[in-house]
Amino acid sequence: MAIHDHMRPGTVRWHSVRLPAGRHLVGARVFTPATPPEGWLVWAHGGSWRAGSVAGWHGATADLARHSGCAVVSVEYRLSPGHRHPAALADVLTAVDWAFEQAGAAGAVAVGGDSAGGTLAAAAALACRDRARPLAAQVLAYPPLDPVCDADSYTRYQGNFPTPQAMVAAWQDYRAPGRPVAEDGTRLYSTPFEAADLRGLAPALLAVGEFDPVADDVRRYRELLLAAGVRAELREFPQTFHGAFLDPGQQPPSTAEEPGLRPWLGTALRARLARGAR
């Protein structure tokens, strides 16, 4: 495992790692806050499963480490259509396994992501449940969850990004036929909407904007989680568009009274981990 160390002055230290995963290595950047970490958060970036990188999300994930107090592992997962499901999910799960090793027996590990990365994180939470690996939380920023993309929110604000046509095309590039399983027999879902049973999943922190086409997907997931007895907290941000985790310009300016989507995710996770420690 190669490590390259850097420092974001006054706030967050970061280094690069390469994690063995069978015949390939999974790259990641690990962002560590100035104070001892509250836990570990494995993060999957957005980009419709076809684009994005840890470099492109560097500032956002470093900021998330600062707000959450967690060590954040930003994963350079394989992209579609060159690598279709479950390749990206397998890479995220490799990083989750590594985070559990770093955290130790008493440490807390969460998984999260924004947009398509949030979809990967939700699927990773299912795999962790089925492997009896207790996650502290799933932290999901506006994940698209329905490959059909026919909920009302997809057409409520005509032309808002992502359009249903673009999202359907991204799903088609990402998903592969069949019901993929890992070598240990664990089912690897492309979306939690495929799972018949959501009981026993990690508590969810969900964030979505008022003008986001995927908003109804996120609301539906919260309802399904609550019906399965899973704690699920949803924050809907007014006048906010898709992509606000990466680009805070997609929402009104953050204030102490009304934090933006990224600071809310971080502080909500910090509070969730504090509650779990008591």
C-alpha positions in Angstrom: 0.0 0.0 0.0 1.6 3.3 -1.1 1.1 6.4 0.9 1.8 10.0 -0.1 1.3 12.6 2.7 0.1 16.2 2.3 -1.4 18.9 4.5 -4.2 21.3 4.0 -2.9 24.1 6.3 -4.7 24.5 9.6 -7.4 22.1 8.9 -7.1 18.6 7.3 -4.2 16.3 6.6 -4.5 14.0 3.6 -2.6 11.1 2.0 -3.1 8.8 -0.9 -3.4 5.0 -0.6 -3.7 2.1 -3.0 -5.7 -0.8 -1.6 -5.3 -4.4 -2.9 -8.5 -5.8 -4.5 -7.8 -9.0 -6.3 -6.1 -8.3 -9.6 -6.2 -4.5 -9.3 -5.6 -1.7 -6.8 -8.2 0.7 -5.5 -7.0 4.2 -5.2 -8.2 6.5 -2.4 -7.4 9.7 -0.6 -7.7 9.8 3.2 -8.6 13.1 4.8 -7.9 13.4 8.5 -9.1 16.3 10.7 -6.8 18.2 12.9 -8.3 16.6 16.0 -8.4 12.9 16.6 -11.1 11.4 14.3 -14.5 10.7 15.6 -14.8 7.7 13.2 -14.2 6.7 9.6 -16.4 7.6 6.6 -15.9 6.0 3.3 -17.1 8.4 0.5 -18.0 7.7 -3.1 -18.1 10.7 -5.4 -20.8 11.5 -7.8 -20.7 11.7 -11.6 -23.4 9.4 -12.9 -21.1 6.4 -12.4 -19.3 7.5 -15.6 -17.2 10.4 -14.4 -15.8 12.1 -11.4 -12.6 11.5 -9.4 -11.1 11.9 -5.9 -9.1 14.8 -7.3 -12.3 16.6 -8.5 -13.9 16.0 -5.2 -10.8 16.9 -3.1 -12.0 20.2 -1.6 -15.5 18.8 -0.9 -14.3 15.7 0.9 -11.6 17.6 2.8 -14.4 20.0 4.0 -16.5 17.0 5.0 -13.7 15.7 7.2 -13.5 19.1 8.9 -17.3 19.3 9.5 -17.7 15.7 10.6 -14.6 15.2 12.6 -14.1 11.9 10.7 -11.3 10.5 8.7 -12.8 10.5 5.2 -11.7 7.9 2.7 -12.6 9.1 -0.8 -12.6 6.2 -3.2 -11.3 6.2 -6.8 -13.8 3.5 -7.9 -13.9 2.1 -11.5 -16.2 3.9 -13.8 -18.8 2.8 -16.3 -19.4 1.9 -19.1 -15.9 0.4 -19.1 -16.6 -1.2 -15.8 -20.2 -2.0 -15.1 -21.9 -2.9 -11.9 -20.8 -4.4 -9.5 -17.2 -3.1 -10.2 -17.7 0.3 -8.6 -19.5 -1.2 -5.6 -16.8 -3.8 -5.1 -14.2 -1.0 -5.0 -16.2 0.9 -2.4 -16.5 -2.3 -0.3 -12.7 -2.8 -0.5 -12.3 0.7 1.0 -15.0 -0.1 3.7 -13.0 -3.3 4.7 -9.8 -1.2 4.9 -11.6 1.4 7.0 -12.8 -1.2 9.5 -9.1 -2.4 9.8 -8.0 1.2 10.5 -10.8 1.9 13.0 -10.2 -1.2 15.1 -12.7 -3.0 17.3 -14.0 0.1 19.0 -14.0 2.4 16.0 -17.1 3.6 14.1 -17.2 3.2 10.3 -19.9 4.9 8.1 -20.4 4.9 4.3 -21.6 7.8 2.2 -21.6 9.5 -1.1 -23.2 12.1 -3.3 -25.4 11.6 -6.3 -24.3 8.3 -8.0 -21.9 7.8 -5.2 -24.8 7.9 -2.8 -26.4 5.1 -4.7 -23.2 3.1 -4.3 -23.1 3.9 -0.6 -26.6 2.7 -0.1 -25.8 -0.5 -1.9 -22.7 -0.9 0.2 -24.7 -0.5 3.4 -26.9 -3.5 2.2 -23.8 -5.6 1.6 -22.4 -4.7 5.0 -25.6 -5.7 6.7 -25.6 -9.0 4.9 -22.0 -9.6 6.0 -22.8 -8.7 9.6 -20.5 -5.7 9.4 -22.1 -3.0 11.7 -21.9 0.4 10.0 -22.6 3.5 12.1 -24.5 5.3 9.4 -25.2 5.6 5.7 -24.7 9.3 4.7 -26.4 10.0 1.4 -26.5 13.2 -0.6 -29.3 13.2 -3.3 -28.8 9.6 -4.6 -30.7 8.5 -7.7 -32.3 5.2 -6.7 -34.9 4.3 -9.4 -33.5 3.2 -12.8 -36.9 4.0 -14.4 -36.7 7.7 -13.3 -40.5 8.2 -13.5 -41.2 9.8 -10.2 -43.0 13.2 -10.3 -39.9 15.1 -9.2 -38.1 14.2 -12.4 -40.5 16.4 -14.4 -41.7 18.8 -11.7 -39.1 21.4 -12.8 -38.6 20.9 -16.5 -34.9 20.9 -17.6 -33.3 20.8 -14.1 -30.2 18.7 -13.9 -30.1 15.7 -14.2 -32.9 15.2 -16.7 -34.7 11.9 -16.7 -33.4 11.1 -20.1 -29.8 11.6 -19.0 -30.3 9.7 -15.8 -31.9 6.7 -17.6 -29.0 6.6 -20.0 -26.5 6.7 -17.0 -28.4 3.8 -15.4 -28.2 1.8 -18.6 -24.5 2.3 -18.9 -24.0 1.4 -15.2 -26.1 -1.6 -14.6 -25.4 -5.1 -16.0 -27.8 -8.0 -16.5 -28.4 -10.6 -13.9 -28.2 -10.6 -10.1 -24.4 -10.2 -9.3 -23.0 -11.7 -6.1 -19.6 -11.4 -4.5 -17.2 -14.3 -4.1 -18.6 -14.9 -0.6 -22.2 -15.2 -2.0 -23.3 -11.7 -0.8 -25.9 -10.2 -3.2 -24.6 -6.9 -4.7 -27.5 -4.6 -5.4 -27.3 -1.8 -7.8 -29.9 0.1 -5.8 -31.6 -0.5 -2.5 -34.9 -0.5 -4.4 -34.0 -4.0 -5.6 -33.9 -5.3 -2.0 -37.0 -7.0 -0.7 -36.0 -6.4 2.9 -34.3 -3.3 4.4 -34.5 -4.4 8.0 -31.2 -4.1 9.9 -29.6 -1.5 7.8 -27.4 1.3 9.3 -29.2 4.5 10.3 -29.5 6.9 7.3 -28.7 10.6 7.0 -30.4 11.8 3.8 -30.0 15.2 2.1 -31.7 16.5 -1.0 -32.6 19.9 -2.6 -36.0 21.3 -3.3 -35.3 21.6 -7.0 -33.5 18.2 -7.4 -35.1 15.8 -9.9 -34.1 12.8 -7.6 -35.9 14.2 -4.6 -38.8 11.7 -4.8 -36.4 8.8 -4.9 -34.8 10.1 -1.7 -38.2 10.6 0.0 -39.3 7.1 -1.0 -36.1 5.6 0.4 -36.7 7.3 3.7 -40.2 5.9 3.8 -39.1 2.4 3.1 -36.4 2.6 5.7 -38.8 3.8 8.4 -41.3 1.1 7.5 -38.4 -1.4 8.0 -37.7 0.0 11.4 -34.5 1.8 10.3 -33.7 5.3 11.6 -33.7 7.7 8.8 -33.3 11.5 9.0 -34.0 13.5 5.9 -33.1 17.2 5.4 -34.6 18.9 2.4 -32.9 22.1 1.4 -35.0 25.0 -0.1 -34.0 26.5 -3.4 -31.3 23.9 -3.8 -30.3 22.0 -7.0 -28.6 18.7 -7.7 -24.9 18.8 -7.1 -24.8 21.1 -4.0 -22.3 18.8 -2.2 -19.7 19.4 -4.8 -20.7 22.9 -5.7 -22.3 25.0 -2.9 -23.3 27.5 -5.5 -26.2 25.2 -6.3 -27.9 26.5 -3.1 -28.4 29.7 -1.1 -25.3 30.8 1.0 -24.7 28.7 4.1 -25.2 30.5 7.5 -24.9 29.4 11.1 -28.7 29.3 11.3 -29.2 27.6 8.0 -26.2 25.5 7.2 -25.7 24.3 3.6 -26.0 20.7 2.5 -22.3 19.8 3.0 -21.9 21.3 6.5 -25.2 19.7 7.6 -24.1 16.2 6.5 -20.9 16.6 8.4 -22.4 17.9 11.6 -25.3 15.4 11.5 -22.8 12.6 11.2 -20.8 13.9 14.0 -23.9 14.0 16.2 -25.0 10.5 15.1 -21.6 9.1 16.1 -21.7 10.9 19.4 -25.1 9.4 20.1 -23.8 6.0 19.2 -20.9 6.3 21.6 -23.3 6.8 24.6 
